[in-house]
Amino acid sequence: MRFSFLFILVFFTVTLINLSAFESQAQNNYQFTIDLVNVSNDEVNVELKCPQLKDDTVRYELPKIVPGTYSIYDYGRFIDNFSAKDREGKQLEVKHDDENTWTISNASKLSKITYSVNDSYDAYDKDNPIFEPAGSNIQKDSNFVLNTFAFAGYFENHENLPYEVTVLHRPDVYGSTAMIDEDAASTADRFTKPNYHELADNPIMYNVPDTATVRVGNCDVLISVYSPSGIVPAAYVAGKLDTLLQAQGKYLGGSLPVNKYAFIIYLDHDEGISGAQGALEHSYCSMYYMPELPKETFVAYFTDYAAHEFFHIITPLNIQSEEIQYFDFNHPKMSAHLWLYEGTTEYHAQLVQEKYKLITPEAFLDVISDKMSGAAFSYNDTLPFTELSKGCLDRYKDQYGNVYQKGALIAMCLDIRLRSLSNGSYGIQNLMKDLSKEYGKDHPFKDDELFDKIGALTYPSITDFLKKYVGGSSPLPFEETFQMVGVNYTAVEKQQDFSLGRAGLSVDTSNGRVVVNDISGMNDFGRMIGYRTNDEIISINGKEIYVYNYVQFRNEWLTTVKEGDPITVVVSRQKSNGKFKKVTLKTKVTKTEVSVYNLLGFSENPTPSQLTIRNAWLNP
């Protein structure tokens, strides 16, 4: 009897200790429930069972800005009906300090917060529309886009507590994400992350599933498509994307730094309220908002985006500064190294296609030439790139696009210089691997130490190069760089040549068409064709024209056209009554004097050294 009593006493003591530990653990994480079932007026209800806090007052915050957007969006302005309650269900005093912040009194008694979230996709009543890949969509019967940072917030100075997010949904829809669902139920998904930074890095899209998977090395790549009309199936996208993904896997050495990756693709048959299209990168996935075009057209248009975003698994996933690792969602400090995060990523995305013969070496040089002209004519080429990076939210916001132009060119010059110094054996791919080993996912670098670290890993002269051309105002040394690989470079040349009229062009993001937006610099041939401002180009010589195939068509046409050949351009032109009609423009081709910038071509007689470096640069 004594033994049994002691046994029972010990048993209950251990049980109480375990229960106490369980309660302690449960009280020290964020437990969110997002209800996608009971939706009303395009609003989703969110409940937070709060971690136990000792503060007298706390500030609950939603982000002002999120990584990768480089824009102030103020996600708190989409929150309604905010309420905080204690353990007995009594209301606590709440002060709404600003768009993103709620201060809660008597926070040591805080038990639960509830609020509703409006979506951003149709927020026509709000200023400063959110770029859709960073936004939220609530379409009760068809689609939900959950960028987690738009639905879940954090308590100031408590961002590093664990998160558990449960999403309630209909049994016929599926949540596409790079996260793992830890709930086997067909009507609820549960996701856990160690902190807010990692939760915010993982969007989810819910809809009737249309998914496919591609295996790349050690990584399962999920491709999930929401196509309202069903004209772009995920299986088709996966089949067309497979060749590129396999090339990227080889480019990364066959073993990827992630085991699961997700392409989450939302297609729209109308233009979004931001007027933009594209993607937001994440460590383990990328979120896309693009026009719903015929599947062949869409995939050709999508490839460059996909190539770029997929390479973000290198940086900033494994190579990032303290400003990125410890990103402050409401008082952001920008890193000085956008050339590394976006520039090298864009360079990898183009180089991989050349290395694995998805495009020709000559086409690759054309891409480089276009980026050189874009950087020179559209942006301030003397602005130090580190200054651009640090000021991209405000002072240099209009210069941000140069990260995809000059940022990629910085990476190219660095790659070739490294190849030259190592006689071809070491390039930017090797540098990225070494930086990943040096830092990795959990060890950020200090902004002002990166140049010296790269020099220590490679050559001291590389530090000097980075300080002069990335941290300084000196223009990139193109002539010297191309000389190393036997590429002939001409900055500008006057030629009697063919053109398509030299009209200024833009893109109609709702349908991917090319639009004439400026005729002030048009040449005589353009005037002979008869372009007018706002003409939308439908076809040229019977070939349907979209933004994705315009450059290819132009380049092919230039290689075959002859003086006197007929040309027919069909445009959609707005009439005086506001309606549009198709207009056919016809003339005969003539040459005009043109200034051709940044001409690049391979030397037919490279030196043995140039050929060695060139082969190392352009071949696997």
C-alpha positions in Angstrom: 0.0 0.0 0.0 2.8 2.4 0.9 4.6 1.5 -2.3 1.5 2.1 -4.4 0.8 5.4 -2.7 4.4 6.6 -3.4 4.1 5.4 -6.9 0.9 7.3 -7.5 2.4 10.4 -5.8 5.5 10.3 -8.0 3.3 9.6 -11.1 1.1 12.6 -10.5 4.0 14.8 -9.6 5.8 13.9 -12.9 2.5 14.4 -14.7 2.0 17.8 -13.2 5.5 18.8 -14.1 5.0 17.6 -17.7 1.6 19.5 -17.9 3.3 22.6 -16.4 6.0 22.3 -19.0 3.5 21.9 -21.8 1.5 24.9 -20.6 4.6 26.9 -20.3 5.6 26.0 -23.8 2.1 26.7 -25.1 2.0 30.1 -23.5 5.4 31.1 -24.9 4.6 30.9 -28.6 2.2 32.6 -31.0 -0.8 30.5 -31.9 -2.6 31.9 -34.9 -5.8 30.7 -36.4 -6.8 32.0 -39.9 -10.3 31.2 -40.9 -10.8 30.8 -44.7 -14.2 29.1 -44.3 -16.3 31.9 -42.6 -15.5 34.7 -45.0 -17.6 37.8 -45.3 -17.2 40.9 -47.4 -13.7 39.8 -48.6 -12.5 39.7 -45.0 -10.8 36.9 -43.1 -11.0 36.5 -39.4 -7.7 36.0 -37.4 -7.4 34.9 -33.8 -4.1 34.9 -31.9 -3.7 33.0 -28.6 -0.9 35.2 -27.2 2.4 34.1 -25.7 2.7 34.8 -22.0 4.3 38.3 -21.6 5.6 40.1 -18.5 5.4 43.5 -20.0 3.0 46.1 -18.5 2.3 47.3 -22.1 3.1 45.8 -25.4 3.0 46.9 -29.0 1.5 44.6 -31.5 2.7 45.3 -35.0 2.2 44.4 -38.6 5.0 45.2 -41.1 5.6 48.6 -42.6 7.8 47.0 -45.2 8.9 43.4 -46.0 12.1 42.1 -47.5 12.4 42.0 -51.3 9.9 44.8 -51.9 11.9 47.9 -51.1 8.7 49.8 -50.8 6.7 51.1 -47.8 3.3 49.3 -47.8 1.9 49.6 -44.2 0.1 46.3 -43.9 -1.7 47.4 -40.8 -4.1 49.6 -42.8 -5.8 46.4 -43.9 -6.8 45.4 -40.3 -10.3 46.0 -38.9 -12.1 45.2 -35.6 -8.9 44.8 -33.6 -9.7 43.5 -30.1 -7.5 42.3 -27.1 -8.9 40.3 -24.2 -7.6 38.9 -20.9 -7.9 35.3 -19.6 -11.4 36.0 -18.4 -12.6 37.3 -21.7 -12.6 41.0 -20.6 -11.6 43.7 -23.1 -8.2 45.2 -22.5 -7.4 48.9 -23.4 -6.0 49.2 -26.9 -4.6 52.3 -28.5 -4.1 52.4 -32.2 -0.8 54.4 -32.4 -0.3 54.4 -36.2 -1.3 52.3 -39.2 0.8 49.3 -38.2 0.8 49.5 -34.4 -1.6 48.8 -31.5 -0.5 49.4 -27.9 -2.2 47.1 -25.4 -2.3 48.0 -21.6 -2.2 45.4 -18.8 -0.4 43.1 -21.2 0.6 40.6 -18.4 -3.1 39.6 -18.4 -3.3 39.4 -22.3 -4.7 36.1 -23.5 -6.2 36.6 -27.0 -6.2 39.1 -29.9 -8.8 39.0 -32.7 -9.1 41.1 -35.9 -10.2 40.8 -39.5 -8.0 41.3 -42.6 -9.1 43.0 -45.8 -7.3 41.9 -49.0 -5.1 44.2 -51.0 -5.8 42.8 -54.5 -9.0 44.8 -54.8 -8.2 47.7 -52.4 -9.3 50.4 -54.9 -10.2 52.6 -52.0 -6.7 52.8 -50.7 -3.7 54.8 -51.8 -0.3 53.2 -52.4 -1.4 49.9 -53.9 0.6 46.9 -52.9 2.6 45.0 -55.6 0.5 41.9 -55.9 3.1 39.2 -55.1 3.6 41.0 -51.8 -0.1 41.3 -51.2 -3.2 39.4 -50.1 -6.1 38.0 -52.1 -9.5 36.9 -50.6 -11.8 35.4 -53.1 -14.1 33.2 -51.0 -15.1 30.7 -53.7 -11.9 30.5 -55.7 -8.6 31.7 -54.3 -6.8 33.0 -51.3 -3.2 34.4 -51.4 -1.8 34.5 -47.9 1.4 36.4 -47.6 1.7 35.5 -44.0 3.0 38.9 -43.0 -0.3 40.4 -44.1 -2.3 38.2 -41.7 0.0 37.6 -38.7 2.0 40.2 -36.7 4.3 40.2 -33.7 4.9 41.9 -30.4 7.7 44.4 -30.5 11.0 42.8 -29.2 9.3 39.4 -29.2 9.8 38.5 -32.9 12.0 35.5 -32.1 9.3 33.5 -30.2 8.0 30.4 -32.1 5.0 30.6 -34.3 2.2 28.1 -34.9 -0.3 29.0 -37.6 -3.5 27.0 -38.3 -5.4 27.7 -41.4 -9.0 26.5 -41.6 -10.2 25.8 -45.1 -12.7 23.8 -47.2 -11.7 20.2 -47.9 -11.6 20.7 -51.7 -8.9 23.3 -51.6 -5.2 22.9 -51.1 -2.5 25.2 -49.7 0.5 25.5 -51.9 3.6 26.5 -49.9 7.2 25.5 -49.2 6.2 24.8 -45.6 5.2 21.4 -44.3 1.6 20.9 -43.1 1.8 19.2 -39.7 -2.0 18.5 -39.5 -3.4 15.5 -41.3 -7.0 16.9 -41.3 -8.5 17.7 -44.7 -10.0 21.0 -43.4 -7.1 22.4 -41.4 -3.3 23.0 -42.0 -0.9 23.6 -39.3 2.5 25.3 -39.9 5.2 26.0 -37.4 8.2 28.3 -37.6 10.9 29.3 -35.1 10.4 33.0 -35.4 8.5 35.8 -37.3 11.3 36.2 -39.9 10.9 32.6 -41.1 7.1 32.8 -41.0 7.1 36.0 -43.1 9.3 34.2 -45.6 6.7 31.7 -46.5 3.5 32.6 -48.5 0.6 30.2 -49.1 -1.9 30.0 -51.9 -5.2 28.2 -51.4 -7.4 27.1 -54.3 -8.7 23.9 -56.0 -5.3 22.3 -56.6 -3.5 22.4 -59.9 0.0 21.4 -59.0 3.0 19.5 -60.4 6.4 18.5 -59.0 9.8 18.5 -60.7 12.8 16.7 -59.0 16.0 18.7 -59.3 18.9 16.9 -57.6 17.9 16.6 -53.9 15.1 19.1 -54.2 11.4 18.6 -54.9 10.2 21.7 -56.8 6.4 22.3 -56.5 4.7 24.2 -59.3 1.3 25.5 -58.3 -0.9 27.5 -60.7 -4.1 29.4 -60.3 -5.4 30.0 -63.8 -9.0 31.4 -63.6 -9.8 30.1 -67.1 -7.8 27.0 -66.8 -5.7 27.7 -69.9 -2.3 27.4 -68.1 -2.1 24.0 -66.5 0.6 23.4 -63.9 1.7 20.2 -65.6 2.4 22.1 -68.8 4.4 24.7 -67.0 6.4 22.0 -65.2 7.2 20.2 -68.4 8.4 23.4 -70.0 10.3 24.6 -66.9 12.0 21.2 -66.3 14.9 21.9 -68.8 15.8 25.2 -67.1 15.5 23.8 -63.6 17.8 20.8 -64.5 20.3 23.3 -65.9 20.1 25.4 -62.7 20.6 22.2 -60.6 23.8 21.4 -62.6 24.9 25.1 -62.3 24.7 24.8 -58.5 26.7 21.6 -58.5 23.9 19.0 -58.4 23.1 19.5 -54.8 20.8 22.4 -53.8 20.7 24.2 -50.5 17.0 23.4 -50.0 15.0 20.1 -50.1 11.7 21.7 -51.2 11.0 24.8 -53.3 7.7 26.2 -54.5 6.7 28.3 -57.5 3.4 29.8 -56.5 1.8 31.4 -59.6 -1.3 33.5 -59.6 -2.6 34.4 -63.0 -5.1 37.2 -63.7 -7.1 38.0 -66.8 -7.3 41.7 -65.7 -4.6 44.2 -64.8 -3.9 44.4 -61.0 -4.4 47.6 -59.1 -0.6 48.1 -58.8 -0.3 48.1 -62.6 2.8 45.8 -62.2 3.5 42.1 -62.6 6.4 39.9 -61.6 7.5 38.0 -58.5 8.6 38.4 -54.9 11.5 36.1 -53.9 11.7 34.1 -50.8 14.3 31.6 -49.4 12.3 28.5 -50.3 9.8 29.8 -52.8 8.7 32.6 -55.1 5.3 34.2 -55.4 4.1 35.4 -58.9 1.4 37.7 -60.2 1.2 37.6 -64.0 -1.3 38.0 -66.8 -3.2 34.9 -67.9 -2.0 34.4 -71.4 -2.2 31.4 -73.7 0.1 28.7 -72.2 2.8 28.8 -74.9 3.0 32.6 -74.6 3.0 32.5 -70.8 5.7 30.0 -70.4 8.1 31.8 -72.8 7.4 35.0 -70.8 7.7 33.3 -67.5 11.2 31.7 -68.0 13.4 34.6 -67.2 11.4 35.4 -64.0 11.6 31.8 -62.9 15.4 31.6 -63.5 16.0 34.7 -61.5 13.8 33.9 -58.5 15.0 30.3 -58.2 18.6 31.5 -57.8 17.6 33.4 -54.7 18.2 30.1 -52.9 21.8 31.2 -53.0 21.4 34.7 -51.7 20.0 35.9 -49.5 19.2 32.4 -48.1 22.8 31.5 -47.4 24.6 34.8 -47.8 23.0 37.9 -46.2 23.9 40.9 -44.1 22.7 41.6 -40.6 20.2 44.1 -42.0 18.5 41.2 -43.9 19.0 38.5 -41.3 17.5 40.7 -38.5 15.2 42.6 -40.8 13.3 45.3 -39.0 9.8 45.2 -40.4 8.8 48.7 -39.1 12.1 50.6 -38.9 14.0 49.1 -41.8 17.7 49.7 -42.4 18.8 48.8 -45.9 21.9 46.8 -46.7 24.6 48.3 -48.9 24.8 45.1 -51.1 21.9 44.9 -53.5 24.5 44.2 -56.1 24.9 40.8 -54.3 21.3 40.0 -53.6 19.7 41.1 -56.9 22.6 41.7 -59.3 24.4 38.4 -58.9 21.1 36.6 -59.0 20.1 38.2 -62.3 23.6 37.4 -63.7 23.3 33.7 -62.7 19.8 33.6 -64.3 21.2 34.7 -67.7 24.6 32.9 -67.5 23.0 29.5 -66.7 21.0 29.6 -69.9 24.1 30.2 -71.9 26.3 27.6 -70.1 23.7 24.9 -70.7 22.9 25.9 -74.2 19.4 27.2 -73.7 20.5 30.3 -75.5 23.5 30.9 -77.8 26.7 32.7 -76.7 25.8 35.5 -79.1 22.4 35.9 -77.6 24.0 36.1 -74.1 26.2 38.9 -75.4 23.0 40.6 -76.6 21.6 40.4 -73.1 24.7 41.9 -71.7 24.7 44.7 -74.3 21.1 45.6 -73.5 21.9 45.8 -69.8 24.9 48.0 -70.5 22.6 50.4 -72.4 19.9 50.2 -69.8 22.3 51.1 -67.0 23.8 54.0 -69.0 20.7 55.6 -70.4 18.1 54.9 -67.8 20.0 55.4 -64.5 22.7 57.4 -62.8 25.8 55.4 -63.7 28.1 57.4 -61.4 26.0 56.8 -58.3 27.9 54.4 -56.0 26.0 51.2 -55.9 26.3 50.8 -52.1 24.7 54.3 -51.8 21.9 53.3 -54.2 21.3 50.2 -52.0 21.1 52.0 -48.7 18.9 54.7 -50.1 16.6 52.6 -52.3 13.5 53.2 -50.1 13.6 57.0 -50.4 16.4 59.1 -51.8 17.3 56.7 -54.6 14.0 54.9 -55.1 13.9 55.9 -58.8 17.3 54.1 -59.2 16.3 50.8 -57.8 15.7 49.2 -61.3 19.4 49.4 -61.9 20.0 46.4 -59.6 18.9 44.3 -62.6 21.1 46.2 -65.1 24.3 47.4 -63.5 23.9 45.0 -60.6 24.2 42.1 -63.1 27.1 43.8 -64.9 29.0 44.2 -61.6 28.6 40.4 -61.2 29.8 39.8 -64.8 32.9 41.9 -64.4 33.7 40.3 -61.0 33.3 36.8 -62.6 35.6 37.5 -65.5 38.2 39.1 -63.3 38.2 36.1 -60.9 38.5 33.8 -63.9 41.4 35.8 -65.2 43.3 35.9 -61.9 42.8 32.1 -61.5 43.6 31.1 -65.1 40.0 30.0 -65.4 39.7 27.8 -62.4 37.7 30.1 -60.1 34.7 32.3 -60.8 31.7 33.8 -59.2 30.0 30.4 -58.8 33.0 29.3 -56.6 32.8 32.6 -54.7 29.1 32.1 -53.9 29.9 28.6 -52.6 32.7 29.9 -50.4 30.6 32.7 -49.0 27.9 30.2 -48.2 30.3 28.1 -46.3 31.8 31.1 -44.6 28.4 32.4 -43.4 25.4 30.2 -44.1 21.8 30.6 -43.2 22.3 31.5 -39.6 25.4 33.7 -39.7 25.0 37.1 -41.4 27.9 39.3 -42.5 28.6 42.8 -41.4 27.9 45.2 -44.3 31.2 47.1 -44.0 33.3 43.9 -43.9 32.1 42.2 -47.0 34.5 43.6 -49.5 37.5 42.7 -47.3 36.1 39.2 -46.7 35.7 38.6 -50.4 39.3 39.7 -51.0 40.5 37.4 -48.2 38.7 34.4 -49.8 40.0 35.3 -53.3 42.6 37.9 -54.1 43.4 41.3 -52.5 43.0 43.1 -55.8 39.3 42.0 -55.7 38.7 44.1 -52.6 40.2 47.1 -54.5 37.9 46.3 -57.4 34.8 46.2 -55.3 35.7 49.4 -53.4 36.4 51.3 -56.6 33.5 50.1 -58.8 30.8 49.1 -56.3 31.5 51.4 -53.4 32.8 54.2 -55.6 31.6 56.2 -58.5 34.0 54.9 -61.2 32.2 53.4 -64.3 32.7 49.7 -64.7 35.9 48.9 -66.8 34.1 47.2 -69.7 36.9 47.5 -72.3 39.5 46.0 -69.9 37.1 43.2 -68.8 36.0 42.1 -72.3 39.7 42.1 -73.3 40.3 39.3 -70.8 37.9 37.0 -72.7 38.5 38.0 -76.2 35.3 40.0 -76.7 35.4 43.0 -79.0 33.7 46.0 -77.5 32.6 49.2 -79.2 30.9 51.9 -77.1 29.1 53.6 -79.9 29.1 53.3 -83.7 27.2 55.2 -86.4 25.7 52.9 -89.0 23.4 52.9 -92.0 21.2 50.1 -90.8 17.7 48.7 -90.5 15.5 49.3 -87.5 11.8 49.0 -86.6 11.5 52.7 -86.3 13.2 53.6 -83.0 10.0 54.5 -81.3 9.9 54.5 -77.5 8.2 51.4 -76.2 6.5 50.2 -73.0 4.4 47.2 -72.0 0.7 46.9 -71.4 0.9 44.7 -68.2 -2.7 43.5 -68.6 -2.0 41.5 -71.8 1.8 41.6 -72.3 1.5 43.7 -75.5 4.2 46.2 -76.6 2.9 49.8 -76.7 4.4 52.8 -78.5 4.7 55.4 -75.7 7.1 58.0 -77.3 7.6 59.0 -80.9 9.9 62.0 -80.2 13.0 60.1 -81.0 11.6 58.1 -83.9 13.6 57.9 -87.1 12.5 58.5 -90.7 11.6 54.8 -91.1 9.3 55.0 -88.1 7.6 58.0 -89.5 7.2 56.1 -92.8 5.5 53.3 -90.9 3.2 55.8 -89.2 3.3 54.9 -85.5 1.3 57.1 -83.2 1.6 57.4 -79.4 -0.3 54.7 -77.6 -0.4 52.4 -80.6 -0.5 48.8 -79.2 1.4 46.5 -81.5 -0.6 43.4 -82.4 1.6 41.9 -85.1 4.5 42.5 -87.4 4.6 40.7 -90.8 1.9 38.4 -89.5 3.8 37.5 -86.3 1.9 38.1 -83.1 4.0 40.3 -80.9 4.2 40.3 -77.1 6.8 41.7 -74.7 8.4 38.2 -74.3 9.1 37.7 -78.0 9.6 41.2 -79.3 13.4 41.3 -78.9 13.8 37.8 -80.5 11.6 38.8 -83.4 13.4 42.1 -83.9 16.9 40.4 -83.9 15.8 37.6 -86.3 14.2 40.2 -88.6 17.3 42.3 -88.6 19.4 39.3 -89.8 17.2 38.6 -92.8 15.6 41.8 -93.9 16.7 43.5 -97.2 16.3 47.0 -98.6 12.8 47.3 -100.2 11.2 44.4 -98.4 7.6 45.1 -97.5 6.7 45.5 -93.8 3.2 45.3 -92.3 2.5 46.3 -88.7 -1.0 45.9 -87.2 -1.7 48.1 -84.2 -4.7 48.7 -82.0 -5.4 52.4 -82.1 -7.8 54.5 -80.0 -10.3 56.5 -82.0 -11.7 59.9 -81.1 -14.8 58.3 -79.5 -12.6 56.3 -77.1 -13.0 53.0 -78.9 -10.2 50.9 -80.3 -9.8 49.5 -83.8 -7.1 47.6 -85.6 -5.1 49.6 -88.1 -2.8 48.2 -90.6 0.4 50.1 -91.3 2.4 49.3 -94.5 5.6 50.6 -96.1 8.9 49.3 -97.6 12.0 48.8 -95.6 14.8 51.4 -95.9 18.0 51.9 -94.0 18.6 54.9 -91.8 21.5 56.2 -89.9 21.5 54.8 -86.3 23.8 55.1 -83.4 24.4 51.6 -82.1 25.6 51.4 -78.5 27.7 48.8 -76.7 28.5 46.5 -79.6 29.8 43.2 -78.4 31.2 40.3 -80.6 33.6 37.4 -80.1 37.1 37.9 -81.4 37.8 35.4 -84.2 41.5 35.2 -83.2 41.6 35.1 -79.4 44.9 34.5 -77.7 45.4 31.2 -75.9 44.9 33.0 -72.6 41.8 34.7 -73.7 40.4 31.5 -75.0 41.1 29.7 -71.7 39.3 32.4 -69.7 36.4 32.6 -72.2 35.8 28.8 -72.1 35.9 28.8 -68.3 33.4 31.7 -68.3 30.9 30.4 -70.8 31.1 26.6 -70.4 29.9 24.3 -67.6 
